[in-house]
Amino acid sequence: MNVPVGVVGAGSYLPARRRTNDEVAVAAGVSAEWIAGRTGVLARHAAAPEEAASDLGAAALKSALAAAHLEVEQLDVIVVATSTPDELGPATACRVQALVGARQAVALDVTAACSGWLFGARVARDWLAQDPSARYAAVVGVEAYSKFVDPTDRATASLFGDGAAATLLGPVAEGRGFGAFTLGSDGRYADHAMIAAGGSRLPVTRGQRITMNGKGVRDFILDVFPRMLAQALGRGRVTLDEVALVVTHQPNPVLLQRAAREMGVTDRQLVVVGDEVGNIGAANIPYALAKAASDGRLRDGDLVVLIAFGGGVTWGTTLLRWSGASAVRVAPALATQLQLH
């Protein structure tokens, strides 16, 4: 019989440079108050010139391993979710694997934009559940958006930030861990949020910038959030009152809170981190999950709804029954990392 798979460790990393709205507003041609009022974002972090996505991801993974008291040799699988890879090839996961020294692990990337971590968690959960020789997997969400943001474009410059978070998956007690996953994609709306240049269609070496159809993205979020929440509750045969936390992608805290309140999600249930770090893409959900754990908002047996959505467009949801016996925490090894309370 398959052993349940859940979260057994978590870590995160934010680059040292913190950019406030005052700084961003100057180049974007708006005020700091405009950014805060429209987006709810107050600050975001930017990677150093020498830092790539793999550097951020490796730092987050090292902290997760320390938190879970696991050795890197115990990793069987590393899945990296990112829209801002070090290069088009090889996989950024291979770069992360080398940086942490996980020579025994299989390393691969998952590209599903801001839904990437959830897609990666599905891959890792199924891998562990079906391979009796595999015990632990790492799912890393990381973005280095600052390398691709046009600072004069207020729609993207005000929202996007850099950061990474790593989640370790492994065996948990019966009745704990991940439930069924629901994932989806609709490529008809791939142009809503994208980095157009740098691939096989526009193979250039410079000028890659993030573009976003703000109205299209807003409409998508307001449509997909309630559908995913209802689907998660329905598949799990639970009510919203039974849910401890709703952990979701953080594209825009103002829009997220609006969508959540319309569905009856309370402020106590909703985890909001976008105000502190902005939209960090595939890292948003694992970062928010780690933050909630470090803040003491999760106890053994708590039910968490995870909701992802992103460019592509992509979306997904699952239920996670928290395992307190796993002693999930965030290692305080790095100064820019989340601290335990």
C-alpha positions as CSV (number, residue, x, y, z in Angstrom):
1,M,0.0,0.0,0.0
2,N,1.3,3.5,-0.9
3,V,2.5,5.6,2.0
4,P,0.9,9.1,2.2
5,V,3.1,11.9,0.9
6,G,3.1,15.3,2.5
7,V,5.3,18.3,3.4
8,V,8.2,17.4,5.7
9,G,10.3,20.6,5.4
10,A,10.3,24.1,3.9
11,G,12.8,26.9,3.3
12,S,12.9,30.2,1.4
13,Y,15.3,32.8,0.1
14,L,14.9,36.4,-0.8
15,P,17.7,38.5,-2.4
16,A,19.2,41.1,-0.1
17,R,18.1,44.1,-2.2
18,R,14.6,45.2,-1.1
19,R,12.9,47.7,-3.4
20,T,10.1,49.9,-1.9
21,N,7.3,51.5,-3.8
22,D,9.1,54.8,-3.5
23,E,11.9,53.5,-5.6
24,V,9.8,51.7,-8.1
25,A,7.4,54.6,-8.6
26,V,10.0,57.0,-9.9
27,A,10.8,55.0,-13.1
28,A,7.2,53.7,-13.5
29,G,5.8,57.3,-13.6
30,V,3.3,56.7,-10.8
31,S,3.2,57.4,-7.0
32,A,4.0,55.0,-4.2
33,E,0.5,55.4,-3.1
34,W,-0.9,54.5,-6.5
35,I,1.1,51.2,-6.4
36,A,-0.1,50.4,-2.9
37,G,-3.7,51.2,-3.6
38,R,-4.0,49.4,-6.9
39,T,-1.9,46.3,-6.1
40,G,-1.4,46.0,-2.3
41,V,2.3,45.4,-2.9
42,L,4.5,47.5,-0.6
43,A,7.9,46.0,-1.4
44,R,9.7,43.4,-3.5
45,H,13.2,42.0,-3.7
46,A,15.6,42.1,-6.7
47,A,18.4,39.6,-7.3
48,A,22.0,40.8,-7.5
49,P,23.6,41.0,-11.0
50,E,25.5,37.8,-10.4
51,E,22.5,35.9,-9.0
52,A,20.4,33.7,-11.3
53,A,17.3,31.7,-10.6
54,S,19.4,28.6,-9.7
55,D,21.3,30.5,-7.1
56,L,18.1,31.6,-5.4
57,G,16.6,28.1,-5.7
58,A,19.7,26.4,-4.3
59,A,19.7,28.7,-1.3
60,A,16.0,27.9,-0.6
61,L,16.6,24.2,-0.9
62,K,19.6,24.2,1.4
63,S,17.5,25.9,4.1
64,A,14.7,23.4,3.6
65,L,17.1,20.5,4.1
66,A,18.4,22.1,7.2
67,A,14.9,22.6,8.6
68,A,14.0,19.0,8.0
69,H,17.3,17.6,9.2
70,L,17.8,15.8,5.9
71,E,21.1,15.3,4.1
72,V,21.3,16.2,0.5
73,E,22.1,12.6,-0.4
74,Q,18.6,11.6,0.7
75,L,17.0,13.5,-2.1
76,D,15.7,11.3,-4.9
77,V,14.0,13.9,-7.0
78,I,14.4,17.7,-7.6
79,V,11.7,19.5,-9.5
80,V,12.2,23.2,-10.2
81,A,9.3,25.4,-11.3
82,T,10.3,28.7,-12.9
83,S,9.4,31.0,-15.8
84,T,12.9,32.7,-15.6
85,P,15.4,29.9,-16.0
86,D,19.1,30.4,-16.0
87,E,19.2,29.6,-19.7
88,L,16.9,27.9,-22.2
89,G,18.8,24.7,-21.7
90,P,19.9,22.8,-19.6
91,A,17.1,22.6,-17.0
92,T,17.6,25.0,-14.1
93,A,16.9,22.0,-11.8
94,C,20.3,20.6,-13.0
95,R,22.0,23.8,-11.9
96,V,20.3,23.6,-8.5
97,Q,21.3,20.0,-8.2
98,A,24.9,20.8,-8.8
99,L,24.9,23.8,-6.4
100,V,23.5,21.7,-3.5
101,G,25.5,18.6,-4.4
102,A,22.5,16.3,-4.8
103,R,24.3,13.8,-7.1
104,Q,21.8,11.0,-6.4
105,A,18.7,13.0,-7.4
106,V,16.9,13.1,-10.7
107,A,16.5,16.8,-11.7
108,L,13.9,18.2,-14.0
109,D,12.1,21.5,-14.7
110,V,8.3,22.1,-14.8
111,T,7.1,25.1,-16.8
112,A,3.6,26.2,-15.9
113,A,4.2,29.8,-15.0
114,C,2.8,30.8,-11.6
115,S,1.1,27.4,-11.3
116,G,4.5,25.7,-11.6
117,W,5.0,24.7,-8.0
118,L,1.6,23.0,-7.8
119,F,2.3,21.1,-11.1
120,G,5.7,20.2,-9.7
121,A,4.2,19.0,-6.5
122,R,1.9,16.7,-8.4
123,V,4.9,15.2,-10.3
124,A,6.9,14.8,-7.1
125,R,4.0,13.3,-5.1
126,D,3.2,10.8,-7.8
127,W,6.9,9.9,-8.2
128,L,7.3,9.1,-4.6
129,A,4.0,7.3,-4.4
130,Q,4.8,5.0,-7.3
131,D,8.5,4.4,-6.8
132,P,9.2,2.2,-3.7
133,S,12.9,3.1,-3.9
134,A,12.3,6.9,-3.7
135,R,11.7,8.5,-0.3
136,Y,12.2,12.3,-0.5
137,A,11.6,14.9,-3.2
138,A,12.2,18.7,-3.4
139,V,9.9,21.0,-5.2
140,V,11.5,24.4,-5.7
141,G,9.6,27.5,-7.0
142,V,11.9,30.3,-8.0
143,E,11.7,33.5,-10.1
144,A,14.2,36.2,-11.1
145,Y,11.7,38.5,-12.7
146,S,13.8,41.6,-12.2
147,K,16.0,40.5,-15.1
148,F,13.0,40.7,-17.4
149,V,10.9,43.6,-16.0
150,D,10.7,47.0,-17.9
151,P,11.1,49.5,-15.0
152,T,9.0,52.0,-16.9
153,D,6.0,49.6,-17.3
154,R,3.9,50.3,-14.3
155,A,1.7,47.2,-14.8
156,T,4.7,44.8,-14.3
157,A,7.3,46.8,-12.4
158,S,4.9,47.5,-9.5
159,L,4.0,43.8,-9.1
160,F,6.9,41.4,-9.9
161,G,9.7,40.5,-7.5
162,D,12.4,37.9,-7.1
163,G,12.5,35.0,-4.6
164,A,12.5,31.3,-4.1
165,A,10.9,28.7,-1.8
166,A,11.6,25.0,-1.5
167,T,9.2,22.4,-0.2
168,L,10.4,18.9,0.8
169,L,8.0,16.0,0.2
170,G,8.2,12.7,2.0
171,P,6.3,10.1,3.9
172,V,3.8,11.3,6.5
173,A,1.3,9.6,8.9
174,E,-1.9,8.0,7.6
175,G,-4.6,10.6,7.0
176,R,-2.0,13.4,6.4
177,G,-0.5,14.7,3.2
178,F,-1.8,15.6,-0.2
179,G,-5.2,14.8,-1.5
180,A,-6.2,14.6,-5.2
181,F,-4.9,17.2,-7.5
182,T,-6.9,19.1,-10.1
183,L,-4.8,20.8,-12.9
184,G,-5.8,22.6,-16.0
185,S,-4.5,24.6,-18.9
186,D,-5.9,26.7,-21.8
187,G,-3.4,27.8,-24.3
188,R,-5.8,30.2,-26.1
189,Y,-4.8,32.8,-23.6
190,A,-1.1,32.3,-23.6
191,D,-0.5,35.9,-24.7
192,H,-2.1,37.3,-21.5
193,A,1.2,37.2,-19.5
194,M,4.5,36.3,-21.2
195,I,8.1,36.8,-22.0
196,A,7.9,36.9,-25.8
197,A,11.6,36.9,-26.8
198,G,14.3,34.4,-26.3
199,G,12.7,31.2,-27.5
200,S,12.5,29.5,-30.9
201,R,9.8,31.9,-32.2
202,L,11.9,35.1,-31.4
203,P,15.4,33.8,-30.8
204,V,17.1,37.0,-29.7
205,T,19.7,37.6,-27.0
206,R,18.4,40.8,-25.5
207,G,15.2,42.8,-25.1
208,Q,13.2,40.1,-23.3
209,R,10.6,41.8,-21.2
210,I,7.5,40.6,-19.4
211,T,4.3,41.8,-20.9
212,M,0.9,41.5,-19.3
213,N,-2.7,42.0,-20.4
214,G,-4.0,43.5,-17.1
215,K,-7.7,43.2,-17.8
216,G,-7.3,39.7,-19.2
217,V,-5.4,38.6,-16.1
218,R,-7.9,40.2,-13.8
219,D,-10.8,38.5,-15.4
220,F,-9.1,35.2,-15.4
221,I,-8.3,35.4,-11.7
222,L,-11.8,36.4,-10.7
223,D,-13.2,33.5,-12.7
224,V,-10.7,30.7,-11.8
225,F,-10.3,31.4,-8.0
226,P,-13.9,30.6,-7.1
227,R,-14.0,27.7,-9.4
228,M,-10.9,26.1,-8.0
229,L,-11.9,26.7,-4.4
230,A,-15.3,25.1,-5.0
231,Q,-13.7,22.2,-6.8
232,A,-11.2,21.6,-4.0
233,L,-14.0,21.6,-1.4
234,G,-16.2,19.4,-3.5
235,R,-13.6,16.8,-4.3
236,G,-12.5,16.7,-0.7
237,R,-16.1,16.6,0.5
238,V,-15.4,19.3,3.1
239,T,-16.9,22.8,3.8
240,L,-15.0,26.1,3.9
241,D,-15.6,26.1,7.7
242,E,-13.4,23.0,8.0
243,V,-10.5,24.7,6.2
244,A,-7.7,26.2,8.4
245,L,-5.9,28.2,5.6
246,V,-6.3,29.1,1.9
247,V,-2.8,29.4,0.4
248,T,-2.8,30.7,-3.2
249,H,-0.8,32.5,-5.8
250,Q,-0.3,36.2,-5.0
251,P,-0.5,38.1,-8.3
252,N,-2.1,41.2,-6.7
253,P,-3.0,41.2,-3.0
254,V,-5.9,43.7,-3.6
255,L,-7.5,41.5,-6.3
256,L,-6.8,38.3,-4.3
257,Q,-8.5,39.6,-1.2
258,R,-11.5,40.7,-3.2
259,A,-11.9,37.3,-4.8
260,A,-11.5,35.5,-1.5
261,R,-14.0,37.6,0.4
262,E,-16.6,37.1,-2.4
263,M,-16.2,33.4,-1.7
264,G,-16.6,33.8,2.0
265,V,-12.9,33.2,2.8
266,T,-12.1,35.1,6.0
267,D,-9.0,37.2,6.6
268,R,-8.0,34.6,9.2
269,Q,-8.0,31.8,6.6
270,L,-6.3,33.7,3.7
271,V,-2.5,33.8,3.7
272,V,-1.3,37.0,2.1
273,V,2.5,37.5,1.4
274,G,2.3,39.5,-1.8
275,D,2.4,42.8,0.1
276,E,5.9,41.9,1.4
277,V,7.4,40.3,-1.7
278,G,5.2,41.1,-4.7
279,N,4.4,38.5,-7.3
280,I,7.2,35.9,-7.1
281,G,5.5,33.6,-9.5
282,A,6.1,29.9,-9.0
283,A,7.6,30.7,-5.6
284,N,4.4,32.4,-4.2
285,I,2.6,29.3,-2.9
286,P,5.6,27.5,-1.3
287,Y,6.7,30.9,0.2
288,A,3.3,31.5,1.7
289,L,3.0,28.0,3.0
290,A,6.4,28.3,4.7
291,K,5.5,31.7,6.1
292,A,2.3,30.3,7.6
293,A,4.2,27.4,9.2
294,S,6.8,29.7,10.6
295,D,4.2,32.1,12.0
296,G,2.5,29.2,13.9
297,R,-0.7,29.3,11.8
298,L,-0.6,25.5,11.1
299,R,-1.2,22.7,13.5
300,D,-1.2,18.9,13.0
301,G,-4.3,17.8,11.1
302,D,-5.1,21.3,9.8
303,L,-6.7,21.3,6.3
304,V,-5.1,23.7,3.7
305,V,-6.5,24.5,0.3
306,L,-3.8,25.3,-2.3
307,I,-4.9,27.2,-5.3
308,A,-2.6,28.1,-8.3
309,F,-3.2,30.0,-11.4
310,G,-0.8,31.6,-13.9
311,G,0.2,32.3,-17.5
312,G,-0.5,29.8,-20.2
313,V,-3.1,30.0,-18.8
314,T,-2.7,27.3,-16.2
315,W,-4.5,26.6,-12.9
316,G,-4.8,23.9,-10.3
317,T,-5.8,23.0,-6.7
318,T,-5.4,20.4,-4.1
319,L,-6.1,19.8,-0.4
320,L,-3.2,19.3,2.0
321,R,-3.7,17.8,5.4
322,W,-0.9,19.2,7.5
323,S,1.4,16.8,9.4
324,G,2.6,18.3,12.7
325,A,4.7,15.3,13.4
326,S,6.9,16.3,10.5
327,A,8.1,19.4,12.5
328,V,7.9,21.5,9.4
329,R,9.7,24.8,9.9
330,V,11.8,27.3,8.1
331,A,15.5,27.3,8.9
332,P,16.8,30.7,10.1
333,A,20.2,30.2,8.5
334,L,20.1,33.1,6.0
335,A,19.6,36.7,7.0
336,T,17.1,37.3,4.2
337,Q,15.1,34.2,5.0
338,L,11.9,33.8,7.0
339,Q,12.5,33.4,10.7
340,L,10.9,31.0,13.1
341,H,8.7,32.6,15.9
